[in-house]
Amino acid sequence: MTTPTTPHPTTKSLGIWTCTALVIGNMIGSGIFLLPASLATYGSISMFGWLFTSVGAILVALVFARLARMIPRAGGPYTYSRQGFGDFIGFLIAWGYWISLMCGNAAIAVA
């Protein structure tokens, strides 16, 4: 009879700097092409919009860093919501996240 083996826990983790870089990279990824043209008419006050958005991005990075430390598994939003709220909510979050990314990419493509 064989004994079941447990998988080795992952030693990699997402820290605050990695999560911040991921969120800022996503924000810059679309915003760098779309926002400057639309904010140019507002002048220097538009920098407040960038600052406000950056604070929000850093807060989102902090949330994901804390979740990655609490639940050290691969899967991101799906894993966190599945762990906290069950399989069905995890499924909804995964599909919602995927659909929102595809819609965002389509919006950038036609902008």
C-alpha positions as CSV (number, residue, x, y, z in Angstrom):
1,M,0.0,0.0,0.0
2,T,1.3,3.4,-0.8
3,T,1.0,6.4,1.4
4,P,-0.3,9.6,0.0
5,T,2.3,12.4,-0.3
6,T,1.5,15.9,0.5
7,P,2.7,18.5,-2.0
8,H,5.5,20.8,-1.0
9,P,4.3,24.2,0.0
10,T,5.4,27.0,-2.2
11,T,8.2,29.1,-1.0
12,K,7.5,32.0,-3.3
13,S,5.4,34.9,-2.1
14,L,4.2,38.2,-3.3
15,G,5.5,41.1,-1.2
16,I,4.4,44.7,-1.1
17,W,6.8,45.8,-3.8
18,T,5.8,43.0,-6.2
19,C,2.1,43.6,-5.7
20,T,2.5,47.4,-6.0
21,A,4.5,46.9,-9.3
22,L,1.7,44.6,-10.6
23,V,-1.1,47.0,-9.9
24,I,0.8,50.1,-11.2
25,G,1.8,48.1,-14.3
26,N,-1.8,47.3,-15.0
27,M,-2.8,50.9,-14.3
28,I,-0.1,52.3,-16.6
29,G,-0.7,49.6,-19.2
30,S,-4.0,51.0,-20.2
31,G,-3.9,54.5,-18.8
32,I,-0.7,55.6,-20.4
33,F,-2.4,55.4,-23.8
34,L,-5.9,56.7,-23.0
35,L,-5.7,59.3,-20.2
36,P,-3.1,61.9,-21.3
37,A,-5.2,62.9,-24.3
38,S,-8.4,63.1,-22.4
39,L,-6.8,64.9,-19.4
40,A,-4.8,67.4,-21.5
41,T,-7.7,69.8,-21.6
42,Y,-7.8,70.1,-17.8
43,G,-4.3,71.4,-17.5
44,S,-2.1,70.8,-14.4
45,I,-5.1,69.8,-12.2
46,S,-5.1,66.5,-14.1
47,M,-2.1,65.5,-12.1
48,F,-4.4,65.3,-9.1
49,G,-6.3,62.6,-10.9
50,W,-3.1,60.6,-11.4
51,L,-2.2,61.0,-7.8
52,F,-5.7,60.0,-6.6
53,T,-5.6,56.9,-8.8
54,S,-2.1,56.0,-7.7
55,V,-3.2,56.0,-4.0
56,G,-6.1,53.7,-4.9
57,A,-3.7,51.4,-6.8
58,I,-1.4,51.2,-3.8
59,L,-4.3,50.3,-1.5
60,V,-5.3,47.5,-3.9
61,A,-1.7,46.3,-3.9
62,L,-1.7,46.3,-0.1
63,V,-4.9,44.2,-0.1
64,F,-3.5,41.7,-2.5
65,A,-0.2,41.5,-0.6
66,R,-2.0,40.8,2.7
67,L,-4.2,38.2,1.0
68,A,-1.1,36.6,-0.6
69,R,0.5,36.4,2.8
70,M,-2.6,34.9,4.5
71,I,-3.4,32.4,1.7
72,P,-0.1,31.4,0.0
73,R,-1.5,29.6,-3.0
74,A,-1.6,30.3,-6.7
75,G,-4.8,31.6,-8.3
76,G,-5.2,35.2,-7.2
77,P,-8.7,36.6,-6.8
78,Y,-10.2,33.2,-7.6
79,T,-8.3,31.5,-4.8
80,Y,-9.0,34.2,-2.3
81,S,-12.7,34.4,-2.9
82,R,-13.0,30.6,-3.1
83,Q,-11.2,30.2,0.3
84,G,-13.4,32.9,1.9
85,F,-16.8,32.4,0.3
86,G,-16.9,29.0,-1.4
87,D,-16.7,27.4,-4.8
88,F,-19.6,29.2,-6.5
89,I,-18.4,32.7,-5.5
90,G,-14.8,31.7,-6.6
91,F,-16.2,30.7,-9.9
92,L,-18.1,34.0,-10.3
93,I,-15.1,36.0,-9.4
94,A,-12.9,34.2,-11.8
95,W,-15.3,34.6,-14.7
96,G,-16.0,38.2,-13.8
97,Y,-12.3,39.0,-13.6
98,W,-11.7,37.3,-17.0
99,I,-14.6,39.1,-18.7
100,S,-13.6,42.5,-17.3
101,L,-10.0,42.0,-18.6
102,M,-11.3,41.1,-22.0
103,C,-13.6,44.1,-22.1
104,G,-10.8,46.4,-21.0
105,N,-8.5,45.0,-23.8
106,A,-11.3,45.5,-26.4
107,A,-11.9,49.1,-25.2
108,I,-8.2,49.9,-25.6
109,A,-8.2,48.3,-29.0
110,V,-11.0,50.5,-30.3
111,A,-10.0,53.7,-28.5
